[in-house]
Amino acid sequence: MFTRWFGRALALIGLVMLVQGLIWMSYGVITDQQLEAPTDPLNGAEKPALTIETSEASPPMQPAETAASTPVPTSTPLPPTSTPTPAFPARWMVTPTPRPGVSGGSPEGIPEPRPLLIFPPKRVNLLLLGSDRRPEERIGRTDTIILASIDPDEPSVRLLSIPRDLWVYIPGWGFNKINTAYVHGELARYPGGGYGLLQDTLRYNLGLAVHGYALVDFGGMRTIIDTLGGVDVNVRCPLYDVFPDPDNPTITGTLSLPTPGRYHLDGKQALWYMRSRHSTGDFDRSRRQQQVLEGLLDRLREGGWLLRVPSLWSGIRQMVQTDLGLDEVLWLASIGLRLDRSRIARGWLHPVVASEIISTTTESELFVYLPTEQTYSYLERFLLGPLPSRASPIARVEIINASGNPLYGEMAAEILREAGFEAVRMVEAIPDGRPTRVVAMSAAGSSSTTQALLRAFRLPGSRLEVSPEPGAEAPYRIWLGADFNPCVR
């Protein structure tokens, strides 16, 4: 039984590395620039205690078995081979066309479809979907929607996270949140099913043509995480939330992450961490999902999974819902093997959409995001504009960690990456009692860059110091003081 379970988990890991892992294998940023993690290790940092509680009437939750108590077979990475690069899949030579819609109760005032974004030849757009389907359900909403736009010639990959609460016109159905399109498509037997309707919804509302998809539910992600012995994440903001226990509906599980720090999460805890909405917004939730995927891929990097596609394909098809064929997956794997970390860019629609509470026909209220002209401008800029040159030094930043907490330097590096900066060096310093500040190493620094750096750390203009230093490795330095708070929202 364990062998079958473990084999299927590895199969799912294979697809994660081929599709999601192709994108997530490196750290990324909100803007069009991929930044590397700092190389200086942080030693001797204590991990805050992780509190898992249950309701008084139910037995305590048992901790997940670790890699030490459940041996996991290890593998030696395969050496590079001279296998020729697979040919570009023929199915992707043509831009997908809309399917004929199905009849439905569409309201008046239907908007005109957005003009299609014209992508370069051979650009492939794939949807990476996470479903909230429960074990007793056949269909779940797609609460995670990520567009992966792949350019095989550079090669490069651009990730775009789409809010699940984006308010859109669903063709042949009406207005609703975009995460309901998949369910509507399945129930209405829309041509192409749930994916077909989601694909046409994205095309109609955002002008995005999509070539294929892969969908994984939460249960599959939990299996992967537990198989690998859990994940480590840097929790920047305290988090407390209560969930039904998926293993026993009579138990209420509580996830308590009381202080910022590095935590080790098993599969169940990681899912709660990704799904929590208590006291946080959808943008924070999307960032936590990325943290877990990054932690997962830290466990996978030494496995050489991209070279094992054919042997894993049968298991992949059992665990993951996808329209990708083996030839297309092999092509994606070949891109992943050539992809440089600096050519992975991440973007979110959350900052460029309007949030609003609307009344529905049932007189209930919904919180939704509304597309704006700024949304469409951002899509064109992020998906079609050139990626920044690696040679540009403008976004390089040194970190001086004088906060007294050795983990805060690493968290500051994450904040820099998310704001479009590169942490080129991190130094631990003795606390000097001074507050957190930004130091410009040249008096001729860019005003817009300086302001972006201050905004990233929620610092007023008075926290900027100009201290020219000829020959400095980076034009800026962030000095973390005892007042540094990694929980910046």
N, C-alpha and C positions, 0 to 999 in steps of 0.2 A: 504493500500500500504506500509506504513512504517513497519507494523507488518511483512509482507512477506519479505521485504528487510532486516529487523533486524534479522529475523529468519534464513535467508540464511547466513547472515554475521556470526552469531553464529555457524552455521554448519561448515563454513570454518575455524573459530577459532578452532573448535573441531579437525579438521584434522591437523591444524598447531600444536596443542598441542600433537597430537598422533604421528605425523611423524616428522615434523620439530621441534616442541616443545620438543619432546623427546631428541633432540640433543641440541637445543638452549636454554634450560631452565636455563642454567648457563653461566657465563662468561668463555671464553676459551683463548687459546694461540696458537702461531704458532708451538711450539714444542709439545712434547708428554706429557705435564703436564697441568692439569687444575688448575687454581688459583682462589681463592675467592676474591671478591671485598672487599676493606677495609670497616670496620664497622663504623668508625668515621664519623658522618654526617658533611656536609659542610653547615653551616648556614649563612644567610645574604648575599649570593652572588647575585649580580644583573645579570639578563639575558640580553645579548646584544640584541639590536633591530633587528628584522628580517625584511628585506626589500623585498617586493614583488612589482614589477613594471610591467607595461604593455606598449605596443607601444602607441605612441601618438594618433593614429587613432582609438584606441579601448578603451572601457570603462575599468575602473580599476577592477582587480580581487577581488571578494568578499572573505573575510576570511571564512574558514570553520567553521560551527557551532561547538561550544564546548559542552562538557558534561553538562555545566551549562545551555545552552540555549536549548539543546535537551535532555530531560531526558532519561537516559538509565537504563533499569531495572537492579537491582543488585541481586546478589544471594549469599546465604550463603554456604560456602564450605561444602561438604558432609563429614560426619565422615568416617574414615576407615572402611572397611567391611572385613569379613572373607571369601570372595569369593575365591574359589580355583584358583590357577594360571592356565590360559588356557594352553592346550597342545601345544607343538611346532608344527606349521603348517606343514602338510604333504607335501605340494607342495615345501617346502624349504628343504626337506630332501636330494634332489638330486641337484648337481651343474648344473645350466642351460647350455644347449648345444647350439652351434651356429645354426642359422636357415639357410636353403638353400638360397644363394644369388640370386639376380635378375640380368639380363643382363644389361650391361651398358658400356659406353665408357671408360673403365679403361686404363690409359696410361701404357707404358712399365716401367720397373723398380719398380714393386710393391714389397714392402718389405715382408719378411717372417713374419708370425704372431708371436707375443711375446709369450713365454711360460706362461702358466697360473700360477698365484700365488696360492699356495696351502694354503687355509685358514683352521683353526681348525674346527672340527665338530660343527655344529649348528651356525657357524658364518653366519650372514645374512647381505648382502650388498644391500642397497636401494639407488635409485637415487632420489634426491630432485631437481626438475627442476622449473625454473622460465622462463616463456615465454614472449617475447616482442610483442605478438599478439595485434594488434590494433582492435578496435571494428568492423571495416568493413572487417577484415581479418578472414579467417577460420583457418589458420596455422601461427604460429610465430616461430622464432628461439629461441632456448633454450640458452639465454644469461647468465643464472645462472645454473651451473651444480655442484651439491654437492653430493659426495658419502658418505653415512652414513654406516659405518661398525659396526654392533651390535653384541657384545658377551653376550649372555644371562646368562652365568654361573657366571661371575664376579659380577654383570653385568658391562659392559663398552661400550662406544661408541666412535668411532674415525671418525672425520669429515675430508673430503678431498675436498677442493675447486679446481676445474679443470678449467683452463683458457678457456674462450669461443673462443679465437683465437689460440688454440692449433692446429697445422697443422698435419693432420692425413690422413691415407688412409681409405676412406669410402668404405667398401666392396661392390663390384658390381657397383661402381660409379666412384671413382677416388680420387684424393687428394683435400682436402679443409679444411676449418676451422671446428672444431668439432661442433660448434653451428649450422651448416647447415645440420647435419646428420638427425635430426628429420624431417626437412622440406622435404628432399629428400625421406625419408622413407614413409612419408604420400603421396607425389605426385606419387611415383613409385609403390605404393601399395605393399611395401615390407612386407614379412611375419611378423606380429606383428606391422606393421605400423611404425610410427616415432620412438616410443620407441624401437621397435625391431631392427631397424637399428642403433640407438644410442647405444643400448646394445651390439650389435655385433662389433661396431666400438671401444668401450672401451675394449672389449675382445681382438680384433685383435691387437690394437696398444699398450695397456698398460697391457694386461694379467689380466684384472679385470672381474670376473664373477659377474653379477648383478641379484638379485632375484625379484625385483619389483621396482615400481616407483610411484611418486605423482607429478603432474604438476599443478602449479597455475600461472595464468597470472597477469599482473600488475593491471588490474582492480579489481581483487579479493583482492589483497593486499591493495589497496587504500580503498576499502570498509571496511575492517577490521580496518584499522588505524582510519578512520573517526568515525566508530561506537564506538571505545574505547576513542574517544576524542583527538586523536593525540598521538605523541610520543615525548619524550625528548631525545636528543642526545648531546654528547660532541663533538663539532666541533673543531678539533685541527688545521686545516689549513683553511685560508680564501678561500671561494669558490664563484665563480660567473659563471653563465651559463644561457643561453636563450633556451627556449623550446616552441614548439607549445602547446597551451592550449588544453587539451583533451576535455574540455567542449564546446569550441568554436574555430574552426580552424582559424578564422579571427583574433584571439588575440595571441599575443606573450607574454608569461610569462617569467619573469626574477627572478631567485633565487639568492639573494645576501646575503651571510653570511660573512660580512666584517672583523670580528675579531674572534679569538678563544674564545670559551665560550660555555655555555649550551643554546641550542635553542629548542623551542617547535615547532614541525612541524605537519601540518595536512596531510591528505592522499596524496594530490597532491604534496605538498612540499616534503614529505618524498620520494615519487617516483622519483622526480627530483634529490634529494640528492643521492639516490641509483644509478641512471642511469648516472649522469654527467660524462663526459669524458674530459671536457675542462680543460686543464692545469694539468691533473692528469693521472696516468697510471691505467691499469686494476687491479693491485694489490690494489691500493688505493680504487678503486671502490668496490672491493670485501670486503674490510674492512668496508666501509660505509654501505654496505648491511648488514653486521653482526651487526653493531651498531643499525640500524633500527630494526632488528629482536630482538635484546636484549631489546631495548626500548619498543617494542611491548609486549614482554613477561613479562616485569615489570608490565604491565597493566593486565596480565592474571593470575599471580601467585596465586591470592587469589580466583580464580574461581572454582577450583576442576573439571576442564573439563575432566580429564582422567577417571572420574567415570561416565560420562554421554554419553559414546560412543553410546550405542544402540539407545537412543532417538535422537541423532544427525545424525545417519548414512544416513537416507534418504536425508537430506539436503546436507550432505557432497558429495554424489554422484552427485548431481545437480551442485555443485560449483567447484568441483575438479576432474580432470582427473586422474584416478589411476587404476591399476590392482589389488589393494589390496582388499581382501574380509573382511567381518566383523570379521570372526574368526582371521584373521591375524592382523587386527587393534586392536582387544581386546588383543591379545598376546603382541603387541607392547606397549599397554597401561600398561600391567602388568609389563613390563620391566621398563617403565618410573617411575612407582611408587616405584620401588626398587633401582633406579639409584642414586648413590652418586655423588655429584658435582665433587669430585676429580677424578672420573673415566671417565671424558669427555675430550678428547684430540682433538685438531684442527691442521690441516696442510694445506699448500698451495703448489701447484706445481709451482707457479710463480717463486720462487727463484731458482729452480733447473731445469729450462728449458732455452734453448738458444733463445734470441729474434733476429729476422732477418726481413729484408724487402725483399720480393721476387717478381719477375715478373710473372704474370699469362699469360695464352694463349691469353688474350685480350690486352696484353701489358700494363695493369694497374699494379700498385704496391700494395702489401698488407703487413701490419705488422702482423707477426705471431710469435708464440712460437714453437720451435722445440724440440721434446723429445731428451734427451741425455742419455748416460749411467748413469749419475748422477741421472736422473729422475727415472730410474728403481731401482737403489739402494735405493733412498729415499722411493719409494713406498713399497719396501720390509721391510725397517726399520720401517717406520711409521705404516704400516698396520699389520705387523706380529710380530714386536719386542715387548718386554714386556713394559708395562707402568711403569713410575718411581714410586718408593715407596713413599707413603705419609710421611713416617718418615724422609726422607732425608731433612736436613736443609740447604743444600748448596745454594739453590736458594732463600732464604728468605731475604727480603730487607725492611729496614725502610725508610720512606719518611719524610724528614724535609722540610716543605714548607715555605721557607723564600723569596719567590718571590714577595710577596705583593698582589698576586691574589689568593683568596681562592679556585678557581676552578682548578688551575694548579696542586694541589696535586692529585686530582681525575684523571686528564689527565695523570699525571706521572704514576699512578697506572695502567692505561690502557696500556701505553707503556711497563711497566714491564711485564704485563700479556702476551702481544704479543711476547715478547722476551724470555719467559719461566721462569720468576721470579714471586715470590709471595710477594705482598705487605702486610706485617704482621702488620704494624702500621703506622699511618700517624699523624704527629704533625704539627700544625700551629706555626710558629716562627716569631719573628719580623725581618724584613729585616736587614741584617748586611752589605750590600754593597759588599759582596764577590760573586764570580761567582759560577755557578753550578759546583758541583764536586761529585766524588764518594769517600766514606770513607770506607776503609777496617778495620773492627773491630778486625782483627787478622793479625799478620804478616805472618801467614802460610796459607793465603788464596790461592785458586786455581787460577793459572795464566789464564787458559782458561775462567773460570767463570768471572774473573775481566775484561778481554778483551771483553767478550760478553756484560757485563753491560755497559762498556764505549761505545761500538758500538751502543747499544740500544738508547743512548742519544746523539749520534754523538759527543762524547767528546774525545779530544786528551789524550794521556797518561799522560801529565802534569797535568791533572785534577784529578789524583788519589792521595789520601792521605791515609797513613797507621797510624791508631790511635787505638792501641790495647785497648780494654775495656773488662776486665774479666766479665763474666756473662751477656754479651750483648744478647738481645733477638734474634738478627739476625747477620749474619757474615758481612753484608754490609749495608751501609746507603747511600741514594742518597739525597744530600743537594741541594735543588732548590734555586738558586740565582735570582737576579733581571734580569739576562740575559737569564733566561730559556725560550726556545722557544718550545712549544708543537708540532709544525709542523715539525716533523722529518720524512724525506722520504728516 
